[in-house]
Amino acid sequence: MILGLVMRVIAGIALMLLITVFAVLFEGVDRKLHAVMQRRIGPPLLQPVYDILKLLGKENIVPRWATPVFFHGGPWVAMVASMMVFMYIPMGSLPPVLNGSGDLILILYLLSLSGVAVAVGGFASGSPIANVGAQREMILMMSYEVPLAIVVSTLAWFAYKLGMPGHPFSLETYVATSVWSVVGKAGFLGLICLFVAILTVIPGETGKGLMDIPEAKTEILEGVTVEYSGVNLALLHIGFNLRGAAISALVVSLFFPFSLGKAIGLSGVPMAIIDFPWFWVKVFLVEVFGVTFLRTAFGRLKIWQASHFYWAQVGALSLAGMILISVDVLLH
């Protein structure tokens, strides 16, 4: 038992380090693709790595009016909470490191905890600009979490009603049996509505593009992170990158769990070796659309526009998906 626990700890640490590298590298790809879409050259692909390494060597400056415990603790909690999400997400054919110890509700909690930690750090800085950014972060969270909760609860109810093998709130249930394979026509339309709804949550989670509201560089000078520097700022950047990768991985696990290894007739270890990079290719594609394309195609919204967008348009879309799924269950 002790050996098994030690192996899990080692696997978890190695996986978190690997995923952190992936998440930071995607920011470089995001910047490059964003520049290409605007017919610019853009920065080097490794520029985010250089930025973080440089910040790790800088001093942490604490504002005079800050509350040090929360000011320093915010970035650490935000990064670790985002990192912990991946302990509960199956990656291709590989089960999660903490399988059986968490589910979709815990994943949503960790994503929320990361956002709250960023806001608490902003409030604790004592800066009026950071205070505005932190308020926007909290409002944005309360806005996009409503459709996100509707999507997750609808899928869980659907899995329970149809008797899909496994716990309805476990991601392994959706990886083992694709929801697309068990729905009728009404359910198919409902899944499309739910997929589009959760796809629009990605900009809110990452705070980029049209949802770049808590930072809003041209308006409130980086907002919630304005007083951060050095290691703390590096941790915040890593945390933001991990949140984007986490919500994209969640979308892939729920809606695109298709196994490449199984499709080509593999099983066991060879299938796991093929499916792991295939999983990250899917995550990359979801992030490219949910982050890069949307932030290139649309300008930043105002906070009231973002709140109305998530509560009205996206909320209505997710409710429509829930109704169509319910109709499909009744027809079964």
HUMO-V156141 format. One record per helix or strand. SS is the DSSP state (H for helix, E for strand). FROM is the first residue (numbers start at 1). TO is the last residue. Records with the same first field share a line. If there is no record, write none. Layout:
SS: FROM-TO / FROM-TO
//
This chain:
H: 2-37 / 47-56 / 68-88 / 104-124 / 128-161 / 171-176 / 179-181 / 185-206 / 209-211 / 217-220 / 223-225 / 230-255 / 260-263 / 268-297 / 303-331
E: 91-91 / 94-94
//
